[in-house]
């Protein structure tokens, strides 16, 4: 006689009756020293310790601070930028700004180099890499030229717009960046000449002028924002009186020299003295004239090094000023004892 085996039912019942284990939520962390039923446990993020607020016993060390890196006053919890790295650049919207760099110094096997190439191809497109390279070059050149961050941001905006609209396709990257920096200086009213931009970026004056003209027409820049460039590569915003501040600072000249030199340049323009000369040449010759007039002479070589012109050019402008010195020097300067025309050397 056969009997049914009750083993499967017994096994199922035994499996159901097995106790389950889980964390006891009633367990509280209390201080072993004071054993307060209502513990006052304090996290000191400054020292990284877990301390009892009642007796001061250190319960744990090396506590990781999970709070945000800076203060936030947002009402929504999602607006708290907690531990996300550096601030994002709004000009790089839609472009991944967190990069992973792979070194290729693997002893010459070439495996890491191939891995680096594969990572660079998968991370971003060619246009995005060109944009990041251009932004990095703009920031580097502006820092070398001691230009404020405002000009760097304007130049980046101009370059991004020109890149999106394909305005200067086929032009060298350095020339486009130089033109953007030149326009940014005009819009920010920071006087920089064509020659200074060319020396900074190593771009020829002809190529820089072509890129500048193309961007000026494409952006429809008004004369107030950036004036027309004349044959000398300058405009009213880079007049000689605007260049005096930097030149006098580099020459360690007092403030009164700068103010009198500016008045002399204005008077020379009014009487048509040295018309047609470049602003850099006029600024150098006016400084040379004013320094001797006030008894604080500077050599033409020092002024030429600062202004970026030759000594002969400075002395040529000085001769033109010397011939019309009665029209340029005010009588009140002589009466006050600040100026003396007898100090002016006769250049031949």
DOTI-348836 format. One line per field, with one value per residue (C-alpha): x, y, z. Coordinates in steps of 0.25 Angstrom, whole numbers. Layout:
N
u = X ...
v = Y ...
w = Z ...
// end
This chain:
348
u = 0 6 5 7 19 16 30 27 16 25 36 27 22 36 40 29 31 46 48 52 64 64 70 64 59 57 72 78 92 95 107 114 119 107 96 86 73 71 85 90 100 107 114 126 129 141 149 142 137 124 123 113 108 105 119 128 132 137 129 135 145 147 133 130 124 112 107 109 122 116 103 90 78 69 55 55 64 68 75 86 98 105 119 118 132 135 124 119 122 109 116 118 104 101 116 121 131 136 147 155 170 178 193 201 214 214 228 227 217 206 194 191 193 182 173 175 171 159 154 156 148 137 136 133 132 142 134 133 148 151 142 149 163 159 153 166 174 166 167 182 185 176 184 197 192 187 173 161 151 141 148 151 136 133 143 138 124 128 136 125 115 125 127 112 110 122 126 141 142 156 163 174 169 179 174 159 163 172 160 150 160 162 147 145 155 148 134 140 147 161 171 179 186 187 201 200 190 198 210 202 196 207 197 200 194 187 181 176 170 162 156 153 146 138 133 130 121 115 112 107 115 112 123 120 124 136 140 145 160 168 181 189 181 175 162 157 156 171 175 188 182 176 190 197 192 199 211 213 211 221 231 228 224 216 201 204 212 201 191 199 203 189 186 198 192 179 185 193 181 174 185 188 201 206 193 194 203 199 194 206 216 208 207 222 226 217 223 237 233 226 237 247 237 235 249 247 254 253 261 255 260 252 239 241 242 229 222 227 233 246 254 254 239 238 249 241 228 236 242 228 224 236 234 220 223 218 204 205 210 201 206 200 209 221 216 214 228 224 229 241 243 258 259 254 266 268 268 275
v = 0 13 26 40 47 60 65 77 82 81 88 99 101 101 111 121 120 124 137 149 158 173 186 189 204 205 205 219 223 228 233 222 232 240 229 240 234 246 247 260 255 267 265 275 276 286 275 263 257 252 258 256 270 267 262 265 250 248 236 236 243 245 248 252 265 263 277 287 294 307 314 314 322 314 310 297 286 283 296 293 291 282 276 278 284 297 307 304 313 319 320 305 302 288 284 274 282 271 264 251 252 240 240 234 232 217 214 215 203 212 206 218 227 219 219 235 236 227 235 249 244 239 250 262 266 273 286 285 283 295 304 299 301 315 319 314 322 335 334 331 343 353 349 351 365 368 370 369 357 366 367 352 349 358 352 338 342 348 336 327 335 335 320 317 326 321 336 333 320 317 328 324 321 331 342 340 341 353 360 356 362 375 377 374 384 394 391 391 405 399 405 395 397 388 386 382 371 366 365 358 348 347 350 359 373 370 357 363 375 365 358 370 376 363 363 377 376 363 368 382 388 403 414 417 402 401 412 411 407 417 415 414 403 412 419 430 421 418 433 437 443 430 423 433 425 412 419 428 417 409 420 423 438 446 449 464 460 452 463 473 464 462 477 478 467 474 487 481 475 488 495 483 480 466 462 449 443 430 431 423 433 445 439 436 450 457 450 453 468 469 462 472 483 480 477 462 457 443 437 435 420 418 424 416 403 406 411 401 412 416 427 434 435 440 451 455 457 465 474 477 481 489 498 501 501 515 510 498 502 510 523 519 507 516 526 515 511 497 498 505 505 507 493 488 482 486 473 474
w = 0 -5 4 -1 3 11 9 -1 8 21 14 9 23 29 19 22 37 36 43 35 39 37 44 57 55 70 72 76 76 90 97 105 115 120 114 112 107 99 92 87 76 68 55 55 40 43 50 44 58 63 77 89 91 106 111 99 97 82 77 63 54 39 37 22 20 10 10 -2 -5 -4 2 -5 -3 -13 -9 -17 -13 -27 -29 -19 -27 -17 -21 -36 -39 -45 -49 -63 -75 -81 -95 -95 -94 -99 -99 -88 -80 -71 -78 -76 -80 -83 -82 -93 -86 -85 -89 -104 -105 -112 -105 -97 -109 -116 -104 -103 -118 -116 -104 -111 -123 -114 -105 -114 -129 -136 -136 -121 -119 -128 -120 -107 -113 -117 -104 -97 -106 -104 -89 -90 -99 -91 -79 -86 -90 -76 -82 -72 -72 -78 -91 -91 -90 -101 -110 -107 -111 -124 -127 -124 -133 -144 -143 -143 -155 -162 -165 -167 -173 -178 -169 -159 -145 -139 -149 -145 -130 -132 -139 -128 -117 -125 -126 -112 -108 -116 -110 -96 -99 -96 -106 -113 -126 -138 -136 -122 -125 -137 -127 -117 -127 -137 -148 -160 -161 -174 -170 -157 -165 -174 -162 -155 -167 -169 -155 -155 -167 -162 -148 -153 -143 -141 -141 -127 -123 -132 -141 -155 -157 -164 -172 -159 -153 -143 -139 -130 -118 -119 -120 -115 -103 -99 -101 -91 -78 -81 -87 -75 -66 -72 -72 -57 -60 -50 -53 -56 -68 -74 -72 -79 -90 -93 -94 -103 -112 -113 -116 -127 -133 -132 -140 -150 -144 -148 -155 -163 -153 -146 -131 -126 -132 -127 -113 -113 -119 -109 -97 -102 -103 -90 -82 -86 -85 -70 -67 -66 -78 -84 -95 -108 -107 -95 -100 -113 -106 -98 -110 -120 -130 -135 -129 -142 -143 -128 -132 -145 -137 -127 -138 -142 -128 -126 -138 -132 -118 -115 -120 -111 -98 -89 -83 -69 -69 -71 -60 -50 -52 -57 -71 -78 -93 -91 -87 -100 -108 -122 -131 -144
// end
